[in-house]
Amino acid sequence: MEYLLLVDEIENLVELLTQNKWIHHIDQILKEESIRKAYAEGYYQNDRETHWIIDNEEKVGIIIIHDINAIPLFDIRLDARYRGKGYGVKTLLWLQDYLFGERGKIRTEGYTRVDNIGMRKCFTKAGFVKEGYLRNAWENADGTVTDSILYGAIKDDWMLGRTTPIKMDDVPY
C-alpha cells in the first residue's frame, strides 16, 4: 500500500466522493459542484493534507488530515468496494507513522458517530484509545443529531508500541 499526496486530481476526487454514499458522515451524498468549489477554495490543502490510499495502483480512498500544523484530526473515505477489508486499520497505522515519525506530531485524534462500529473497530485495532463519549455532538445534514466517540493516539504510545489507559474516572467529577 502507498499513500500519495493529492495533486491536481480533481476528476478522481469528484468520482470517489460522488460515486459513494457516506452513511456515517454529516453529508451522506456529496454533490460534484460542492466538491469542485471546495477544491478551488483550497479545502483539501489549506492547513490540510489530502492523501490517496492506493493498493496495487488502485485508488481505494482518501485520508484528509485536518489541522496539520497543530493537533491533527482526520477523515478517512474509502470507496464502498474496499470497506471492511482492512484498509481503515492500515491507514490509521500509516497515519501514526507519518504524523509521529515524519511530521514530529505528539498526538492525533479522530471522531466518529457512535453507530459507526466498523470505524470504532479500526481505531481500536490500530492502537487508538477511546477517550470520550460526546452526547448529541454530531449534527447530520438532515437535522438529526447523533452521539459521537473520540479516539486518540499519542506519540509516546506509538514509540513504545503500547496503549496507555486514560484516567477518565480517577476523580469523581
Salt bridges, closest charged atoms under 4 A:
GLU9 OE2 - LYS59 NZ 2.93
GLU11 OE1 - ARG36 NH2 2.81
GLU32 OE2 - ARG36 NE 2.78
GLU41 OE2 - LYS37 NZ 3.79
GLU49 OE1 - HIS51 NE2 2.90
GLU49 OE2 - ARG103 NH1 2.38
ASP75 OD1 - HIS25 NE2 2.93
ASP75 OD2 - ARG77 NE 3.02
ASP79 OD1 - ARG81 NE 3.04
GLU109 OE1 - ARG107 NE 2.79
ASP115 OD2 - ARG113 NH2 2.68
GLU131 OE1 - ARG107 NH2 2.46
ASP157 OD1 - ARG162 NE 3.17
